[in-house]
């Protein structure tokens, strides 16, 4: 499969020298035949093992250490360094170790080689089972104490380990792995359901060394402890996380029915305290004469012996297809009954024993399994000497780390203060006119603005009233910024944001940290209205750059692991990519999708055209924002996704906001800003707002330029007292559809940050398929500004022709506005 022998640095959880067949045979014998050698890294155990001739072996530390699990990542890092010195790895692979896997992934990125994870056991779930078992530890050990109160420090340590392991394994390690080997097809399906791409998963079940398979060549045991006993053999690891004490439940029941029975546990434990735990449990149950702990034994002792398996999918499949034993639920009574049945029925036992070997030879010998493993390696390992692989997920991982770190920072600075200090009060006041009026009055006093405290109604503005316009704010934004004051801490911390809205005219705004926190609180309340709760998954399809212009692996998304958000690109949606978007959404299975209406419209149209419906079972709602949600688009989304669409309106000036409740009503959030209505054409009204949240730039009676259709004034059945409007009709903007199916809209961010030398801009889609960025500039506009403008556009709309054209003015329509995105003709 390669032009030279390839080397894998393999960190294992099992003791070294290796004793398990899947290491000894698969990697010790079979993989070298395919040109793959292995540098084993791990800790030493008690038993002696065979020499390792398939590469190198680097024993660092000992599983006998009391602190083996804590020191293991450091030992493995040292062993990995030694392995790399001996043979430069073409791949770094980790088996069933979580913290070590994170270090190995970092090493793989430094060396620019693939990172592979081998999951033979759901170790995270094992940690969680150990944590839960500690609640009853007093009962298990016979000490009479019970529950968390008796073992608080130990329980807390295991609880923290389980929580950290879940985050690292399922948010960092597995999504980052270039490939994941799993123990069974069922485990592969389960991980695919967790969002791991099926193409990166290979199932490698346990197998048998064909060279040791002939039972006739096995010498019978001469151990006197087996004389005259009905022997039941268990082959496997002993560990609390595997619920190995279940074997003792079975042994107790066998002893009651068959006093001469002997359970032989032919397996070792990952550490001395685990084996001590098993020995203590055997003694506490009075089973010293009925359970024999041997440590690891050669696998051929079990060949040709009828078996009892539990009903996990892979064991059930093997028993069903081979007929070599009995499959029962993992219950002590059921296991004991099945075992006694085989012991009492020699004919049945012989028939099962006879059926096993032929099936195993045909399906589960390691020479057969090795071909599948080698084929997987052929896709992920480099093919030539010292050609370091560039993992296809590196770019996605980089973006994921960026958004995860951003999410952690935002959560600390915005999310947590909002959740603790602001959101509860907003939720408390939304159904009480009195509490709402008190809140609005308080905020108006703090902002030093004049606002009607009655938040249950909308006032009409006299057309002769002096109002603040966007042009005034754009010409001299500094005039509206309040100076910092030591006596007013809320004014001290602030930042500047730049926006072009839907007009293409850059606007510079200043907001305080408190305003940012309050904005977060209002969004938290809107999310609460949708039915989403903190900790549940979301998906995000908006104007963020979340991937490369042409991602090599075809994944137009990344992950905010901390926030459990699938960040998807709205710029790459096309006829060729929408199917991948739908599949990725279904794998992530969010409770809420937050997206542009145009993005959701494209997904809904694709599903409807194919006669399909979205298949994610957890979805409860879709939240749209930043574009006008047309009624036909809302209906199409609700048909294809089967959930209610919620809509959110706001603007960078932070003077007005409108949210949708579960009844579908548009509520004007009068605790967000003092909102008034300015009469317009056709019964519509323009929103005029006054800041209630931003002491750094408290705009008063500001014309937003966005229009609504007023409501009837009737209270909403949801019970909230905010006034309602019939529809939001502002933000009407045209989009264009490219020949490849991409929908181009919401390109206002292209012009952001150029407010010093750019007066306004417009995107023209030409008849030849290219774009022209029409800009009205000041004399200070330079070639560097033009290059920045082109780079910002290409970042969002790659692989198209685009040029900049400076114009004296941009033509307006009959309403005095120009279309931000327009087309020839």
VOZA-279466 format. One record per residue (C-alpha): x, y, z; chain. Coordinates in steps of 0.1 Angstrom, whole numbers, padded with zeros to 4 digits. Layout:
% residues N
     xx     yy     zz  chain
      X      Y      Z      A
...
END
This chain:
% residues 825
     xx     yy     zz  chain
   0000   0000   0000      A
   0031   0023   0003      A
   0064   0028  -0014      A
   0083   0025   0019      A
   0075   0010   0053      A
   0053   0034   0073      A
   0054   0040   0110      A
   0026   0046   0134      A
   0033   0060   0169      A
   0006   0042   0189      A
  -0003   0052   0225      A
  -0022   0023   0241      A
  -0042   0020   0273      A
  -0033  -0016   0279      A
  -0002  -0027   0298      A
   0031  -0032   0279      A
   0044  -0056   0268      A
   0010  -0062   0250      A
  -0011  -0092   0258      A
  -0043  -0085   0238      A
  -0047  -0103   0205      A
  -0058  -0071   0186      A
  -0024  -0056   0195      A
  -0002  -0087   0193      A
  -0017  -0101   0162      A
  -0032  -0072   0143      A
  -0003  -0048   0147      A
   0024  -0072   0157      A
   0019  -0097   0128      A
  -0006  -0085   0102      A
   0001  -0048   0097      A
   0038  -0053   0089      A
   0027  -0075   0060      A
   0010  -0043   0046      A
   0040  -0022   0051      A
   0030  -0006   0084      A
   0052  -0008   0115      A
   0042   0004   0150      A
   0060   0022   0178      A
   0040   0013   0209      A
   0038   0038   0238      A
   0023   0030   0271      A
   0028   0020   0307      A
   0041  -0013   0321      A
   0020  -0039   0338      A
   0026  -0069   0361      A
   0026  -0096   0335      A
   0055  -0106   0312      A
   0048  -0103   0275      A
   0064  -0112   0242      A
   0091  -0091   0225      A
   0078  -0066   0200      A
   0092  -0072   0165      A
   0068  -0050   0145      A
   0086  -0017   0154      A
   0096  -0003   0187      A
   0082  -0004   0222      A
   0085   0025   0247      A
   0074   0017   0282      A
   0071   0048   0303      A
   0057   0047   0337      A
   0038   0019   0354      A
   0001   0009   0358      A
   0011  -0002   0392      A
   0014   0034   0403      A
  -0013   0047   0425      A
  -0014   0079   0404      A
  -0012   0061   0370      A
  -0043   0077   0355      A
  -0031   0112   0365      A
   0005   0107   0353      A
  -0004   0088   0322      A
  -0006   0118   0298      A
   0028   0130   0309      A
   0043   0096   0306      A
   0027   0092   0271      A
   0041   0125   0260      A
   0076   0114   0270      A
   0071   0080   0253      A
   0059   0097   0221      A
   0090   0118   0221      A
   0111   0087   0224      A
   0092   0070   0196      A
   0096   0100   0173      A
   0133   0100   0179      A
   0135   0063   0169      A
   0113   0066   0139      A
   0096   0097   0125      A
   0059   0088   0127      A
   0037   0090   0096      A
   0007   0089   0119      A
   0000   0093   0156      A
  -0027   0070   0170      A
  -0042   0068   0205      A
  -0064   0040   0219      A
  -0090   0046   0246      A
  -0070   0075   0262      A
  -0086   0109   0263      A
  -0061   0134   0279      A
  -0032   0116   0260      A
  -0052   0119   0228      A
  -0054   0157   0232      A
  -0016   0159   0236      A
  -0012   0135   0207      A
  -0034   0156   0184      A
  -0012   0186   0192      A
   0019   0166   0184      A
   0004   0154   0151      A
  -0004   0190   0141      A
   0032   0201   0149      A
   0046   0172   0129      A
   0019   0177   0102      A
   0008   0140   0102      A
  -0026   0125   0106      A
  -0041   0119   0140      A
  -0061   0087   0145      A
  -0082   0076   0175      A
  -0090   0040   0182      A
  -0121   0035   0204      A
  -0125   0000   0216      A
  -0147   0010   0245      A
  -0169   0041   0252      A
  -0145   0052   0279      A
  -0164   0084   0287      A
  -0196   0065   0294      A
  -0175   0042   0316      A
  -0163   0072   0336      A
  -0199   0083   0341      A
  -0209   0048   0352      A
  -0181   0049   0378      A
  -0193   0083   0390      A
  -0228   0070   0394      A
  -0217   0038   0410      A
  -0200   0058   0438      A
  -0233   0070   0450      A
  -0239   0034   0463      A
  -0203   0026   0472      A
  -0211   0019   0508      A
  -0235  -0009   0497      A
  -0209  -0023   0472      A
  -0181  -0025   0498      A
  -0203  -0037   0527      A
  -0192  -0008   0549      A
  -0227   0003   0556      A
  -0222   0039   0544      A
  -0242   0050   0514      A
  -0245   0079   0490      A
  -0226   0110   0480      A
  -0225   0123   0515      A
  -0203   0094   0526      A
  -0178   0098   0497      A
  -0180   0135   0487      A
  -0144   0141   0477      A
  -0141   0109   0457      A
  -0174   0113   0440      A
  -0165   0149   0431      A
  -0132   0138   0416      A
  -0149   0112   0394      A
  -0177   0136   0385      A
  -0152   0162   0373      A
  -0132   0136   0354      A
  -0164   0124   0337      A
  -0174   0159   0327      A
  -0140   0169   0315      A
  -0136   0136   0296      A
  -0170   0141   0278      A
  -0160   0176   0267      A
  -0125   0167   0255      A
  -0136   0134   0238      A
  -0167   0146   0220      A
  -0159   0182   0214      A
  -0122   0182   0208      A
  -0106   0148   0201      A
  -0131   0129   0180      A
  -0141   0159   0158      A
  -0103   0166   0153      A
  -0094   0131   0144      A
  -0086   0124   0108      A
  -0099   0089   0113      A
  -0116   0069   0141      A
  -0115   0031   0144      A
  -0143   0017   0165      A
  -0150  -0017   0179      A
  -0183  -0025   0160      A
  -0207  -0013   0133      A
  -0231  -0003   0161      A
  -0205   0019   0177      A
  -0198   0034   0142      A
  -0235   0042   0138      A
  -0237   0057   0172      A
  -0207   0080   0166      A
  -0221   0090   0133      A
  -0252   0101   0152      A
  -0230   0122   0174      A
  -0218   0142   0144      A
  -0186   0124   0134      A
  -0185   0120   0096      A
  -0192   0084   0086      A
  -0164   0085   0060      A
  -0140   0089   0089      A
  -0152   0059   0108      A
  -0140   0023   0104      A
  -0154  -0006   0124      A
  -0128  -0032   0135      A
  -0144  -0059   0157      A
  -0124  -0083   0178      A
  -0108  -0111   0159      A
  -0088  -0143   0163      A
  -0053  -0153   0154      A
  -0058  -0179   0127      A
  -0024  -0195   0135      A
  -0036  -0204   0170      A
  -0071  -0214   0160      A
  -0068  -0252   0159      A
  -0083  -0265   0192      A
  -0066  -0299   0187      A
  -0032  -0282   0190      A
  -0040  -0268   0224      A
  -0026  -0286   0254      A
  -0052  -0291   0281      A
  -0047  -0272   0313      A
  -0030  -0291   0342      A
  -0040  -0265   0368      A
  -0051  -0285   0399      A
  -0076  -0257   0408      A
  -0097  -0268   0378      A
  -0099  -0305   0388      A
  -0135  -0317   0392      A
  -0150  -0282   0386      A
  -0175  -0270   0360      A
  -0155  -0242   0346      A
  -0170  -0210   0332      A
  -0144  -0188   0315      A
  -0145  -0150   0311      A
  -0120  -0134   0287      A
  -0116  -0097   0290      A
  -0104  -0067   0310      A
  -0114  -0061   0346      A
  -0126  -0026   0354      A
  -0152  -0007   0374      A
  -0161   0012   0342      A
  -0170  -0021   0325      A
  -0192  -0032   0354      A
  -0170  -0062   0359      A
  -0186  -0069   0393      A
  -0215  -0081   0372      A
  -0195  -0113   0368      A
  -0197  -0119   0405      A
  -0235  -0116   0404      A
  -0235  -0144   0379      A
  -0210  -0164   0400      A
  -0233  -0162   0430      A
  -0263  -0175   0410      A
  -0242  -0203   0395      A
  -0230  -0214   0430      A
  -0265  -0216   0443      A
  -0276  -0239   0414      A
  -0242  -0257   0408      A
  -0220  -0257   0439      A
  -0190  -0271   0420      A
  -0189  -0243   0395      A
  -0158  -0221   0390      A
  -0157  -0188   0373      A
  -0123  -0182   0358      A
  -0116  -0145   0350      A
  -0088  -0145   0325      A
  -0081  -0108   0323      A
  -0061  -0081   0339      A
  -0071  -0047   0352      A
  -0058  -0013   0340      A
  -0042  -0006   0374      A
  -0035  -0023   0407      A
  -0063  -0006   0425      A
  -0089  -0019   0400      A
  -0076  -0055   0405      A
  -0076  -0049   0443      A
  -0112  -0037   0440      A
  -0122  -0070   0423      A
  -0103  -0091   0448      A
  -0120  -0073   0477      A
  -0154  -0077   0461      A
  -0148  -0115   0456      A
  -0139  -0118   0493      A
  -0168  -0097   0505      A
  -0192  -0119   0487      A
  -0177  -0151   0500      A
  -0167  -0163   0465      A
  -0130  -0171   0471      A
  -0136  -0208   0462      A
  -0158  -0201   0432      A
  -0139  -0173   0413      A
  -0104  -0176   0401      A
  -0084  -0145   0389      A
  -0056  -0157   0365      A
  -0045  -0125   0348      A
  -0041  -0126   0310      A
  -0041  -0161   0294      A
  -0034  -0170   0257      A
  -0066  -0165   0237      A
  -0066  -0201   0223      A
  -0079  -0215   0256      A
  -0113  -0201   0246      A
  -0114  -0215   0211      A
  -0141  -0239   0202      A
  -0160  -0233   0235      A
  -0197  -0224   0235      A
  -0204  -0189   0248      A
  -0230  -0167   0265      A
  -0230  -0132   0252      A
  -0250  -0101   0262      A
  -0273  -0083   0238      A
  -0251  -0055   0227      A
  -0253  -0052   0189      A
  -0220  -0068   0179      A
  -0222  -0097   0203      A
  -0258  -0103   0193      A
  -0248  -0103   0156      A
  -0220  -0128   0161      A
  -0242  -0152   0181      A
  -0270  -0148   0156      A
  -0249  -0154   0125      A
  -0226  -0181   0139      A
  -0251  -0200   0162      A
  -0221  -0206   0185      A
  -0238  -0197   0218      A
  -0266  -0180   0235      A
  -0274  -0143   0236      A
  -0293  -0129   0266      A
  -0298  -0095   0282      A
  -0271  -0083   0305      A
  -0289  -0094   0337      A
  -0274  -0117   0362      A
  -0303  -0141   0363      A
  -0304  -0144   0325      A
  -0267  -0150   0323      A
  -0267  -0176   0350      A
  -0297  -0194   0334      A
  -0280  -0194   0299      A
  -0247  -0207   0314      A
  -0265  -0235   0334      A
  -0284  -0245   0302      A
  -0251  -0250   0283      A
  -0236  -0269   0312      A
  -0266  -0291   0316      A
  -0271  -0298   0279      A
  -0239  -0314   0264      A
  -0255  -0318   0230      A
  -0264  -0281   0228      A
  -0229  -0271   0240      A
  -0212  -0294   0214      A
  -0234  -0280   0186      A
  -0225  -0244   0195      A
  -0188  -0253   0198      A
  -0189  -0269   0164      A
  -0205  -0239   0147      A
  -0181  -0213   0160      A
  -0148  -0221   0144      A
  -0160  -0221   0107      A
  -0178  -0188   0111      A
  -0148  -0172   0128      A
  -0124  -0184   0101      A
  -0147  -0168   0075      A
  -0153  -0135   0092      A
  -0132  -0127   0122      A
  -0096  -0138   0118      A
  -0071  -0110   0119      A
  -0058  -0115   0084      A
  -0093  -0107   0072      A
  -0097  -0077   0095      A
  -0062  -0064   0087      A
  -0072  -0059   0051      A
  -0099  -0034   0062      A
  -0076  -0016   0085      A
  -0049  -0014   0059      A
  -0074   0000   0034      A
  -0083   0027   0059      A
  -0047   0035   0065      A
  -0041   0037   0027      A
  -0065   0067   0027      A
  -0050   0086   0055      A
  -0013   0078   0056      A
   0012   0095   0032      A
   0023   0074   0002      A
   0059   0086  -0002      A
   0090   0090   0019      A
   0087   0118   0044      A
   0058   0135   0027      A
   0040   0148   0057      A
   0003   0146   0054      A
  -0017   0178   0056      A
  -0049   0165   0074      A
  -0080   0175   0056      A
  -0097   0187   0088      A
  -0069   0211   0099      A
  -0086   0241   0085      A
  -0120   0232   0100      A
  -0103   0225   0133      A
  -0086   0259   0133      A
  -0119   0276   0127      A
  -0135   0255   0154      A
  -0109   0264   0179      A
  -0113   0301   0170      A
  -0151   0300   0175      A
  -0148   0279   0207      A
  -0124   0303   0223      A
  -0145   0332   0212      A
  -0176   0315   0227      A
  -0158   0309   0260      A
  -0147   0346   0261      A
  -0181   0359   0252      A
  -0197   0336   0277      A
  -0176   0349   0305      A
  -0179   0386   0296      A
  -0214   0387   0282      A
  -0234   0355   0286      A
  -0228   0349   0323      A
  -0234   0385   0336      A
  -0265   0387   0314      A
  -0279   0354   0326      A
  -0274   0362   0362      A
  -0281   0400   0363      A
  -0304   0410   0335      A
  -0324   0381   0319      A
  -0343   0371   0350      A
  -0357   0406   0354      A
  -0366   0408   0317      A
  -0385   0375   0320      A
  -0403   0386   0352      A
  -0415   0419   0337      A
  -0427   0407   0303      A
  -0462   0396   0316      A
  -0468   0425   0341      A
  -0477   0460   0330      A
  -0467   0474   0364      A
  -0432   0457   0365      A
  -0427   0466   0328      A
  -0434   0503   0336      A
  -0411   0503   0366      A
  -0383   0488   0345      A
  -0387   0512   0316      A
  -0388   0542   0340      A
  -0356   0530   0358      A
  -0337   0526   0325      A
  -0349   0560   0312      A
  -0336   0577   0343      A
  -0303   0559   0341      A
  -0299   0569   0304      A
  -0312   0604   0311      A
  -0337   0602   0282      A
  -0374   0609   0280      A
  -0395   0577   0273      A
  -0431   0570   0280      A
  -0431   0544   0309      A
  -0462   0526   0296      A
  -0446   0498   0277      A
  -0479   0482   0266      A
  -0486   0507   0238      A
  -0470   0525   0209      A
  -0473   0562   0205      A
  -0475   0580   0171      A
  -0450   0607   0164      A
  -0461   0641   0152      A
  -0445   0646   0118      A
  -0433   0680   0128      A
  -0413   0666   0157      A
  -0375   0671   0155      A
  -0360   0636   0149      A
  -0324   0623   0147      A
  -0315   0609   0112      A
  -0288   0585   0100      A
  -0271   0612   0080      A
  -0266   0634   0110      A
  -0252   0604   0130      A
  -0230   0594   0101      A
  -0216   0629   0096      A
  -0206   0635   0132      A
  -0209   0604   0154      A
  -0186   0619   0181      A
  -0213   0645   0189      A
  -0235   0618   0203      A
  -0209   0600   0224      A
  -0210   0608   0261      A
  -0176   0612   0278      A
  -0164   0586   0302      A
  -0171   0595   0339      A
  -0155   0579   0370      A
  -0188   0586   0387      A
  -0206   0564   0362      A
  -0187   0531   0359      A
  -0210   0520   0331      A
  -0195   0546   0308      A
  -0159   0535   0313      A
  -0156   0502   0294      A
  -0167   0506   0258      A
  -0159   0496   0222      A
  -0165   0509   0187      A
  -0185   0490   0161      A
  -0189   0496   0124      A
  -0218   0488   0103      A
  -0232   0495   0069      A
  -0266   0480   0075      A
  -0286   0475   0043      A
  -0277   0509   0029      A
  -0240   0503   0021      A
  -0231   0535   0039      A
  -0206   0528   0068      A
  -0216   0539   0102      A
  -0194   0541   0134      A
  -0211   0535   0167      A
  -0198   0534   0203      A
  -0214   0510   0229      A
  -0206   0503   0266      A
  -0198   0469   0280      A
  -0231   0472   0299      A
  -0249   0477   0266      A
  -0233   0445   0252      A
  -0244   0426   0282      A
  -0280   0438   0280      A
  -0281   0430   0243      A
  -0271   0395   0252      A
  -0298   0393   0278      A
  -0325   0403   0253      A
  -0312   0376   0229      A
  -0313   0351   0257      A
  -0349   0360   0263      A
  -0358   0355   0226      A
  -0340   0322   0227      A
  -0361   0313   0257      A
  -0393   0322   0237      A
  -0383   0297   0210      A
  -0381   0268   0236      A
  -0343   0265   0235      A
  -0326   0261   0268      A
  -0290   0266   0278      A
  -0268   0236   0271      A
  -0288   0224   0241      A
  -0274   0223   0206      A
  -0278   0251   0180      A
  -0269   0257   0144      A
  -0258   0291   0130      A
  -0261   0299   0093      A
  -0253   0336   0089      A
  -0227   0360   0076      A
  -0197   0347   0096      A
  -0166   0334   0078      A
  -0164   0299   0093      A
  -0143   0280   0067      A
  -0118   0285   0039      A
  -0130   0298   0006      A
  -0126   0263  -0009      A
  -0124   0238   0020      A
  -0106   0207   0007      A
  -0128   0183   0027      A
  -0161   0199   0015      A
  -0171   0209   0050      A
  -0185   0245   0049      A
  -0188   0247   0087      A
  -0170   0244   0119      A
  -0179   0238   0156      A
  -0182   0261   0186      A
  -0177   0232   0210      A
  -0182   0253   0241      A
  -0216   0266   0230      A
  -0226   0234   0212      A
  -0231   0254   0180      A
  -0226   0242   0144      A
  -0213   0273   0126      A
  -0222   0271   0089      A
  -0213   0294   0061      A
  -0242   0312   0044      A
  -0218   0321   0015      A
  -0213   0285   0002      A
  -0249   0274  -0001      A
  -0254   0262  -0036      A
  -0272   0234  -0055      A
  -0240   0212  -0051      A
  -0235   0219  -0014      A
  -0270   0221   0001      A
  -0273   0183   0005      A
  -0241   0183   0026      A
  -0255   0211   0047      A
  -0287   0191   0054      A
  -0268   0160   0063      A
  -0245   0180   0086      A
  -0275   0196   0103      A
  -0291   0162   0108      A
  -0259   0148   0123      A
  -0255   0177   0147      A
  -0293   0175   0155      A
  -0297   0211   0169      A
  -0327   0221   0190      A
  -0326   0256   0172      A
  -0313   0269   0139      A
  -0304   0306   0138      A
  -0301   0318   0102      A
  -0307   0343   0076      A
  -0342   0339   0060      A
  -0325   0336   0026      A
  -0303   0307   0038      A
  -0333   0288   0053      A
  -0353   0295   0021      A
  -0326   0278   0001      A
  -0325   0248   0023      A
  -0363   0245   0024      A
  -0365   0248  -0014      A
  -0340   0220  -0018      A
  -0358   0197   0005      A
  -0392   0205  -0010      A
  -0379   0199  -0046      A
  -0366   0165  -0035      A
  -0398   0156  -0017      A
  -0380   0154   0016      A
  -0384   0168   0051      A
  -0356   0177   0075      A
  -0349   0146   0096      A
  -0333   0159   0128      A
  -0355   0147   0156      A
  -0345   0174   0182      A
  -0354   0206   0162      A
  -0379   0228   0180      A
  -0376   0260   0161      A
  -0359   0282   0135      A
  -0349   0318   0144      A
  -0344   0342   0115      A
  -0329   0377   0117      A
  -0311   0404   0097      A
  -0334   0401   0066      A
  -0371   0406   0061      A
  -0389   0373   0066      A
  -0415   0371   0038      A
  -0447   0351   0045      A
  -0441   0326   0017      A
  -0406   0320   0030      A
  -0419   0314   0065      A
  -0444   0289   0052      A
  -0418   0270   0031      A
  -0395   0267   0061      A
  -0423   0255   0084      A
  -0433   0229   0058      A
  -0399   0215   0052      A
  -0386   0217   0087      A
  -0418   0210   0106      A
  -0413   0236   0133      A
  -0424   0272   0140      A
  -0402   0300   0126      A
  -0394   0328   0150      A
  -0381   0362   0137      A
  -0360   0388   0154      A
  -0355   0424   0144      A
  -0328   0448   0157      A
  -0302   0472   0145      A
  -0267   0482   0153      A
  -0279   0515   0168      A
  -0296   0495   0195      A
  -0328   0517   0198      A
  -0355   0492   0189      A
  -0361   0455   0188      A
  -0389   0432   0179      A
  -0392   0395   0188      A
  -0416   0367   0178      A
  -0434   0347   0205      A
  -0445   0311   0203      A
  -0479   0323   0190      A
  -0463   0339   0160      A
  -0469   0375   0170      A
  -0443   0402   0165      A
  -0438   0420   0199      A
  -0422   0454   0200      A
  -0398   0451   0230      A
  -0406   0484   0248      A
  -0381   0474   0276      A
  -0353   0474   0250      A
  -0360   0509   0236      A
  -0386   0537   0237      A
  -0403   0530   0204      A
  -0427   0554   0185      A
  -0443   0551   0151      A
  -0439   0577   0124      A
  -0468   0575   0098      A
  -0457   0566   0063      A
  -0472   0554   0030      A
  -0497   0526   0026      A
  -0505   0524   0062      A
  -0470   0515   0072      A
  -0450   0533   0099      A
  -0413   0540   0104      A
  -0398   0529   0137      A
  -0384   0557   0158      A
  -0364   0546   0188      A
  -0347   0559   0220      A
  -0319   0541   0237      A
  -0325   0524   0270      A
  -0294   0503   0272      A
  -0263   0522   0259      A
  -0251   0550   0281      A
  -0220   0556   0259      A
  -0241   0567   0229      A
  -0278   0573   0240      A
  -0296   0581   0208      A
  -0329   0599   0212      A
  -0359   0597   0188      A
  -0337   0581   0161      A
  -0352   0573   0127      A
  -0342   0537   0120      A
  -0354   0538   0084      A
  -0372   0505   0089      A
  -0409   0501   0086      A
  -0437   0480   0102      A
  -0473   0474   0097      A
  -0491   0484   0129      A
  -0511   0457   0147      A
  -0547   0457   0159      A
  -0538   0465   0195      A
  -0554   0433   0208      A
  -0534   0415   0235      A
  -0515   0384   0224      A
  -0526   0350   0235      A
  -0491   0343   0248      A
  -0498   0365   0278      A
  -0469   0390   0272      A
  -0479   0426   0275      A
  -0457   0441   0248      A
  -0475   0458   0220      A
  -0476   0439   0187      A
  -0472   0448   0150      A
  -0486   0429   0121      A
  -0453   0426   0101      A
  -0418   0440   0098      A
  -0414   0453   0062      A
  -0381   0471   0065      A
  -0348   0457   0052      A
  -0361   0449   0018      A
  -0331   0439  -0002      A
  -0324   0421  -0034      A
  -0303   0390  -0036      A
  -0288   0373  -0067      A
  -0285   0336  -0075      A
  -0252   0326  -0092      A
  -0250   0299  -0119      A
  -0238   0273  -0094      A
  -0269   0280  -0072      A
  -0252   0301  -0046      A
  -0275   0328  -0032      A
  -0257   0361  -0026      A
  -0273   0384  -0001      A
  -0264   0403   0031      A
  -0230   0417   0018      A
  -0231   0447   0040      A
  -0200   0435   0060      A
  -0179   0440   0028      A
  -0180   0477   0034      A
  -0175   0477   0072      A
  -0144   0492   0086      A
  -0139   0516   0056      A
  -0159   0545   0071      A
  -0129   0568   0070      A
  -0128   0570   0032      A
  -0160   0554   0020      A
  -0193   0574   0019      A
  -0215   0546   0005      A
  -0213   0515  -0016      A
  -0234   0493  -0038      A
  -0230   0457  -0052      A
  -0238   0453  -0089      A
  -0242   0418  -0104      A
  -0233   0422  -0141      A
  -0248   0402  -0170      A
  -0215   0386  -0176      A
  -0216   0369  -0142      A
  -0191   0392  -0125      A
  -0196   0418  -0098      A
  -0188   0455  -0096      A
  -0185   0473  -0063      A
  -0197   0508  -0068      A
  -0183   0532  -0042      A
  -0186   0569  -0034      A
  -0153   0578  -0017      A
  -0135   0606  -0001      A
  -0101   0619  -0015      A
  -0083   0597   0011      A
  -0095   0565  -0006      A
  -0063   0546  -0017      A
  -0053   0515  -0035      A
  -0049   0497  -0002      A
  -0086   0505   0006      A
  -0096   0491  -0028      A
  -0075   0459  -0021      A
  -0092   0455   0013      A
  -0126   0459  -0003      A
  -0119   0432  -0029      A
  -0104   0409  -0003      A
  -0135   0412   0019      A
  -0158   0405  -0010      A
  -0138   0375  -0022      A
  -0138   0361   0013      A
  -0176   0359   0011      A
  -0181   0352  -0026      A
  -0151   0332  -0038      A
  -0143   0322  -0074      A
  -0161   0351  -0091      A
  -0148   0381  -0111      A
  -0151   0414  -0091      A
  -0138   0450  -0096      A
  -0142   0483  -0079      A
  -0157   0513  -0096      A
  -0155   0548  -0080      A
  -0186   0569  -0088      A
  -0197   0604  -0080      A
  -0231   0592  -0067      A
  -0254   0561  -0066      A
  -0288   0565  -0082      A
  -0318   0565  -0059      A
  -0352   0550  -0065      A
  -0386   0568  -0062      A
  -0385   0563  -0024      A
  -0351   0581  -0021      A
  -0332   0549  -0014      A
  -0309   0528  -0035      A
  -0308   0490  -0038      A
  -0277   0477  -0019      A
  -0275   0447  -0042      A
  -0287   0452  -0078      A
  -0284   0436  -0112      A
  -0279   0448  -0148      A
  -0312   0454  -0165      A
END
